[in-house]
């Protein structure tokens, strides 16, 4: 029983203490770029609003003609 409480408390602590970062670079037909970025604490409720705000920003950029730029892989030095 005690182990179960420790495990539950650990899961809750890790879930509430996490951070999230979302970032996307978008380009339009004219070659202009915009970077959509959101970061913050990722709890049960705040994580949802953080992601939703990021997705709203990306949607607004797409309406204005921006598209996600292709990802370029880089080698660590």
C-alpha positions, -999 to 999 in steps of 0.1 A, spaced: 0 0 0 28 24 9 47 17 -24 15 24 -43 12 58 -27 48 66 -34 44 57 -71 12 77 -74 28 107 -57 58 104 -80 37 103 -112 17 134 -101 49 153 -92 66 145 -125 34 154 -145 30 188 -127 67 197 -129 73 192 -166 80 219 -192 70 220 -229 84 238 -259 68 240 -293 85 257 -322 79 258 -359 94 280 -387 71 288 -415 77 304 -449 54 320 -475 57 322 -513 76 355 -511 103 339 -490 93 356 -458 96 335 -426 78 336 -393 87 315 -362 58 302 -341 70 294 -306 54 286 -272 70 273 -241 61 270 -204 51 246 -177 32 216 -188 7 206 -161 -27 189 -166 -45 221 -176 -16 245 -185 -2 220 -210 -34 219 -229 -37 257 -232 0 260 -241 -4 235 -270 -37 251 -281 -22 286 -282 7 273 -303 -17 255 -327 -39 287 -330 -8 307 -339 2 282 -366 -33 281 -380 -33 319 -382 0 319 -401 -13 292 -425 -44 314 -432 -20 342 -442 -2 319 -467 27 305 -446 36 269 -448 59 248 -425 95 250 -437 112 216 -444 133 203 -415 170 203 -421 190 177 -402 223 190 -387 252 170 -373 263 179 -338 299 191 -338 
